[in-house]
Amino acid sequence: MAIKLDKIKDERKRGKFTFLLKGGDEIFANTIRRLIIEEVPTLAVEDVEFRDNSSALYDEMVSLRLGLIPIKTDLKSYELKSKCKCEGQGCARCELKITLKASKKGYVYAEEAQSADPKCTFVYEKMPIVKLIARQKIDCTMTAVLGLGKEHTKWCPGWAWYQHEPKLKIGKVKDPEAIVKLAPKGVFEVKSGRLAVDQEKLYEWQSYEFIADLDPEIAIEETDNFLFTIESWGQLSCKEILSQAADILMQKAEEMENLI
């Protein structure tokens, strides 16, 4: 089975990557999707030690919020605890220390946390953690570790989904201008008096049935290719996520081959 990927759209600022998967089937596409969600490791806060917390939120609630804030992850510098040479005892290779100390009135944001590794900080700097009033304070030390999405959703690097590639067949549409106005913006245009489709804009739109209902001369067909989309939460880039998923798949295939 020869697999080919064609890039459709790379929206780095939005953390979104769309490509066309050719030569695969539903099983292969779903395997990649599940590897991305469940097997690609990222950093997330696992333990929190409080020295002071006089905010309105219990320690457990603050810990929950901290655990769900994505952390920029450098996979070259960190290792899963289960695979680390320290055998899970905890070292700089498998643990990241982050401190948070605040006593000012108002919101405490993620950017106020100090990471021991400048490359691995909270992704969303303005994400609020807790709100303090006068004379309240928070002082804690977090321990972040690599983990997998199948263990807890806080380690999930993003979301991935796919669908069969849509193709439109356009016949002799009576009123092309009217279809352009009714359809989602940019999907159709009129060229030399005939209705034409912008395939990239079509990929962005999900309600293909609606488009086909606009005129009897418009029909939708699905190809054997898959339109695959990855949306990153920010710990890793979309390309890093996809590359890691591919490496994990190859490792699993090699392990199975050795067992046989």
N, C-alpha and C positions, 0 to 999 in steps of 0.2 A: 504494500500500500504506500504510494508516493504522496506525501503530504506537502502542500504548498500554502504559504500565507501571503496574502496581498493586503498591504496597508490601505485602509479606507480613510481613517481620520485619526490624527494624534493630537488630542487637546491636552497639552501638558499642564496648563494653568488650571484646568478643571479636573485633572487627574483621570482622564478618560481616554481609552484607546479602543478603536474599532478596526477589525480586520476581517478579511474573507478567508475562511478555511476551506481549502479545496482538497479533494482526494480522501477525505475522512468520512466517517459515518456518525450516527447518533451516539454510538457507544464511545467512540474516541472523543467526540466533542464534550460529552458529559464527563468523561474521565478527566479531561483538562479542567473543566469547570470545578469539579470536586477537589482536585489537587490544589487549585488556587485558593478555594475557600477553607479547606481543611488541613492542608499539609505544608503550605509555605510559611516558614517561621517569621515572627516579628517580636519586637520587644513590647512588654506591657508591665505595668506595676503589679507585683504579686503580693508584696508585704509592705505594711506601713507601720512605723514605730512613732507613736505620739509622745512628745514631751509636754505639750500644752495644747489644749483645744477647748476654748471657752465660747466657741461659736454656737449658733442655734442648732447645728447639725451634729448628730452623734458621730463618734469616731468611725463606726461602720459605714455610715452614709458618705462621709468624706472619702473614705477608702474606696468605696464603690465608684465614686465620681472620678477619682484619680486613676483607677484601674481602666476606665473606659476612654481615657484621653489617649489618642494615638501618639506613639513616640517614633521619631525618625530612627530608622534601623540600619545599622552597618553590619551586614552579614559576614563581612570579612574579619571583623574584630570580635564577634561574639559567637558562642557555641551553646547548643542546648545543654542543660545541666546533666542530662542523662548520658551525653557523649563527651563531657568535659573531663580533662585529666585529673581534676580535683575530686572526681567521683561524687559530685553533688554536694560537696562541703561548702562551696561558694568561694569564688575567686574573681579577679578582675576580668577573666575570660568569659565567665558565664553570668556575672551579675553587674548591674549598673546602679550606682547610688545617686539619688536625686533628693535634694533637701528643699524644704519650703518653710519659710519663716515670714510672718506678716502680722502687723499689729495696728495698721492704719484703718481708719473708718472707711467703709465702702467695699466694693467687690475685690476679691483676690483672684487674679488671673493666672493662667498657666505660665505666662511669660515670667512670672516672679519666682518660679522654681529654678533652682540651680543644679544643673547636671554635672556629674564628675567627668563626663565625656562631651565636649562641645559639639561633636558631630551628632549626638543622640539627645535631642531635646524634644519637648512636646511640639507636635505639629502645629496645632492651632493656638497661637500665642494669646489671643483674646478670649479663649474659652474660660468662662467663669467657674471657679471651684467652690467658693463659699462667699457669703457676704458678712462682713463684720460691722458691729456698731461700736460705740465708744467703749474703751477699756477691754474689748475682746481681742483675742490673739489666737494664732495657730502656729505651731512649731512641730514639724514632723520630718522624718527621714524615710524615703521610699526605696525599695529594692525592686528594680525591674529585671526581668529575665526573659529569655527567648521561650516562646511557646507556640503551640499549634491551634488553629481554629477549631479543630475537632475536640479539643480539651475545654476551650472556653472562647466565646465569641470575641472577647477583648483582644485575642491574638489573630483574629481574621484580618488579612491585609486589605481586603476590599470585597467587591461583589463582581460576579461574572455571570453572563447569560448569553444564550445563543438562539438563533432561529434559522429556518431555511431562507436562503436568499430569495427575495421577491423579484419577479420580472413582470413588467406590464406589457400587454399587447394592445396597441391602440389602432382602431380601425378608422373609418370615416366619420369622425365626430361632427355633428351638425353645427354646434356652436362652441368652438374652441375657447373663445374669450370668456364665455360663461363658466366653463369648467375651470379655467385659471382662477377666476374669482371665488368659486366655491371650494376648491381644493386647498389644502394647507399651503401657506406661502412658500413659493420657490419650487414646489414639486413639478409644476407644469409651466410651460411657456409656449408661445405661438411662434412657429418658424415657417415662413412661406405659406401662411394660411393654414398650417396643420399643427395639431397638438403634439408637443414633444415633452419628454419627461427628463428631469434631472435625477439621474440614478443615485447620486450621493444624498440629495435631499430626501429621496424616497426611503433610503436606508434609515434616516433619522425618524421617520414617521412610522408609528406602530399600527394604526387602524387602516390596514390595506383594504379591508372589506368596504369601508366607507368610500374610498377612492373609486373602487370598482362599481359602486352603486350610482356614481354620478352620471354615467352614460352607458347604455347597452353595448357600445362599441369599445368599452374599456374592460379588459379581462386581466386577471392576475394568475400568474403561474409561479410555482416554486421550483427552483433548481436543486441539484444535489449538493450544492455548496452551502456553507453555514456562515451567517453573519454573526460574528462573535464580538462581544463587548466586555471590556474590563474597566471597572471603576475603582480606583484606589482610594483608601481612606487617608493616605499620605505617608504611611510608614516607609513604603517602597514605591518606586515609580512603576507604572504599568508594565514597562518592558522588563524590569527586574522581576516582577511577579511572574510574568509569563516565562522568562528564562529559568527561574527557580522551579516552576512547575514542570518544565521540560526535563530539567536535570533530575528531579525526583522520579519522574516517570521512567527515565533511563535506568536509574538505580534500582527501582523496583523490578524492572524487566531483567536486569542482570542477576538480582537476587533469586528470582524465580528460575532463571536458566541454570544457576548453580545448584539449586535444589533438585532440579530434574536430572 
